Amino acid sequence: MEKKSLLTISRRKVLKKGGYFTLMALASTAALLARPGRAYAMSKRAARYKNSPNGSQNCANCRYFYPRSRRCSVVSGKVSPNGWCKLWR
């Protein structure tokens, strides 16, 4: 008579648990990507934000500025379209 191992895991159980963990990993990744930049937005002070433009550089013509909400993807809080910070691109 064969002794059964104390660690007997069925293939079905492994696939079921593996699928669960894969689904959770995908869901958490999707949640992080749903709001780009928000998790890493820095303060206005850290970005050296000011309410006036720097020559022709201003928030209105920056790639990170969202005019409809007047928000920036890299600086926290509302910003002025005429503002500027060191992260301007």
Steps between C-alpha positions, in 0.01 A plus 500: 500500500637843397526782747338824389706813526386760748531755221257377239375779280277431207569650162156659502571677829833634370339633182212654693729678749739607224213648301379688805841655569545590133162671496583696816837610357334621180228683692747682723716596200195632317403705804843660513501578129148644502621828651841569352720736698270532799697254712818696437373859492728734691414809695502843339788597725712201396430576132584868560159593357420867448186671369684685224653364177869458433534677167289306250485196730174469694264228619265557207763374254648227723446132420398423862220759524130405471320823407148377566566417865786750541712222646847369433603136487826564687414787739227455761200731522351745252742710298461814293531478119740796535711327766836328462715243683838335456334189349368688196523300176 
